[in-house]
Structures are given as structure tokens and as C-alpha cells.
Amino acid sequence: MTAVEEWVGRLADAGELTPELVTAIVDVHGDRGRRAIEAVGESRVKGYRDFMVVVGYEDEYIVEDGQCDCADAEYNLDRADPEQLCWH
């Protein structure tokens, strides 16, 4: 089980973002994890039927099937590595 699968499973079990989960997410994802937590806390994540929209600093990003349409995800991350995720 990857570190991402572990915190995702714990989040599903808890049903809410706990301080322990915040720590786990930041431990795995660093600054990107911290920015994701901030977006959730600031209500900048909008869930729709089968995708999500995250309001970023300069644009809104669509996250669908675990993939984001931002430039960071497109150019900087290895999609084959489950621990490399953009903050959206």
C-alpha cells in the first residue's frame, strides 16, 4: 500500500479531515499538501457529480478521475508515481 492509499483510506474511514490526517498528507506531499489543506479550509474545492473544481490562485482547475488539468500536473509530475500530485 502506498502512502497516498493509506491516507486516502484513513480519510474515508474518518469521514472528515482530522489533525492526524493533515499531518499525514503534509508528510507525504509537503508544500503541495499544505496548499491542498488550505484550499479545503477556505472552501475552494467544489464537488460535482463526477468531477471537482478547485479554485486556485489564478484559475480554476478541473480534477476528474484523479487527474488535474493544471500545468503543474501536466509538465512537472510523473503520472506513474502515485505520490506525485499537484495541490489541486
Secondary structure, DSSP 4 states (H G I P E B T S, - for coil): --HHHHHHHHHHHHSS--HHHHHHHHHHHHHHHHHHHHHHHTT-EEE-SS-EEEE-SSSEEEEETTEE-SHHHHHTS-TT-TT-----
